[in-house]
Amino acid sequence: MQDLLISYISLNITVVDNMNKEQLVEIEQLINKEIDITRVQIEEYKELTKPIAPDCAIGRVSRMDAINNKSINEAALRTSEEKLKSLEYVLTKLDDPNFGKCAKCGETIPLKRIALRPQSVFCVHCAR
């Protein structure tokens, strides 16, 4: 999937400072696509985290398995919801002159990083 994301942006320019309007449009399309994918994931996780009715005829071990799976899916749901918020925030910042600059150190975020993690507001060094 990451290869698909990279294909949206011509990566011959490695920094955002040299980005033109076409590349910004491509990044916007990439972010919108990621938002759509994340929304679908959220709906799937919501379905998977619905409570299990106590009157369902499943065995004790199966019920424990279902409870464990529900916890894992709830964590994935929270992560996806945070990602969606971040993507929506970044989408509002595309016209900001500081778009593509690290929120911590101010250095330029490489275009490849933006392609792989469009919601990232930190360079690789500061994200660690």
Phi, psi and omega in degrees: 000324181295327176298322178297318181295318181296327183294342179288338186238131176287119190264020178286343174256127189262350180230156184287334181306326183267012185287137177258178183298322179299317180292324175297320177296319178297319178295319178299317177297318178300314181295317178298321178295317177298321177298315179299315180297317181294322177297319177297316178300318180299316179297320178295316179294322177299320178295321182285343182258009176296146180299149177267123182295135181294340181274001175292135183274076173237152182290169182299315180294318179296323178295318178296321176299316180296321179294318178297313179298323179297319179296317179297316180292327176295320177295318178295323178297314179299317179298316180294321178295321176295319178298317179299315178300317180295317179297317179295323177295312181298324179300326179284346184260004183300326181273354179291134179298341179268005178298133180090002177252142181298132180290343182262306186256345179085358178289158179287133176276128179301144182300326178298322178294319178297322179294322182278323181225077184300338181277356182286131177248005180240148172290170182300317182298313182284337181286342182288000000 
